[in-house]
Amino acid sequence: MADLTAIKPVITNVLQAMDSVGVELSAKLGGMDGVGFKFLGIVFALMFLYNVFIFMIDGSNKVMVDVTKLLLTYVILASMIIGWSSPMGGNGPTSSVSVSGFFLKAIPDIAEEFTNGKDATVEIVDKYATSIGQMYKVLSPPEKETQSISDKLINAVPIAGFATTVSLISGGNAMQNASGISLFISIIILVIAVFFQLWALVTFIFILNAGQLMMYVGLALGPILIPFLLIPKLSFLFDGWLKFMISASLFKVVAVLVGLLSLGTIDAIVVYSNAASTGDENIIFLSLMVLFFAMLGKQMMGLADNIASSIATGGANSGGAGDSHALLVGAARTNNRGSSTKEKVIKAEKTTKAA
């Protein structure tokens, strides 16, 4: 599994390359000399004058409360923008003090709590490599001391083992034919399962890069979006930015959890199949179970961004229902239209009879 192991430094190098560009872009509008701090000062001055003007018109005693709240909010937002990206990229305890460090470091590093403090990205890639290696053992027949070198070479390549299986089917007795057919079907199922595992691994890498990219976009635009928190009618812009950032920072955490759950289940089934699948029907059933969880893992990994967005926004639908959800909703709407149309017809008939 050297090829899969070689993916780890590639992923690390790509993320580091994105970091080098993202750090520079994220700091453009932040800091005391940035556009964001100046824009915050302008918004604060306008809102302060607005509150004073309202006080002069109606003489409300609430003006002191409003001005105090405005001042406190301004101080908090100003401190956020001034220290926008100062400790970004650090590995120390201060790496999560700034806004950039909080979203880039503090939240994504929660994933390492589920991997016992190890680098979550490297750990998930290792687990995918191990899982595919376990499937490889099922696909490749075990070596025996009495086997010739040519037989061992054939068994080392699972696809080449098809020839052995076909020979069992065509040239053996009834028991050998049944065993060969079961083995042939299991090999096909497990090859498909390996394909879905590789697809899930590619999706995992995509989720990591997509989440990182989204966080840098949000951090680059954040200094000109958070000042809108001072304007009640436009505070939804700040709320939207905050939900966007939380969602993007949770991409890695959700993807790691999905990977650990699906891979743990698949590994348990594969280990059991290697140890206890002595019957023909057992190996086919276990292969189907491996394929099912491989497909489920791939599907859920593809929905990691939807799950993270639902957690951040409080949405009930993570997208997991897919087309079936749309069909159910459409059917419900069709039934509602049909019911309303039927009620109109009945009402019209009653009106006609009354007339």
Helices and strands as residue ranges (DSSP letters): H 2-5, H 7-26, H 35-58, H 63-82, G 93-96, H 99-101, I 102-106, G 108-113, H 120-139, H 149-156, H 161-171, H 174-221, G 222-224, G 226-230, G 232-234, H 235-276, H 280-302, H 304-313, H 322-354
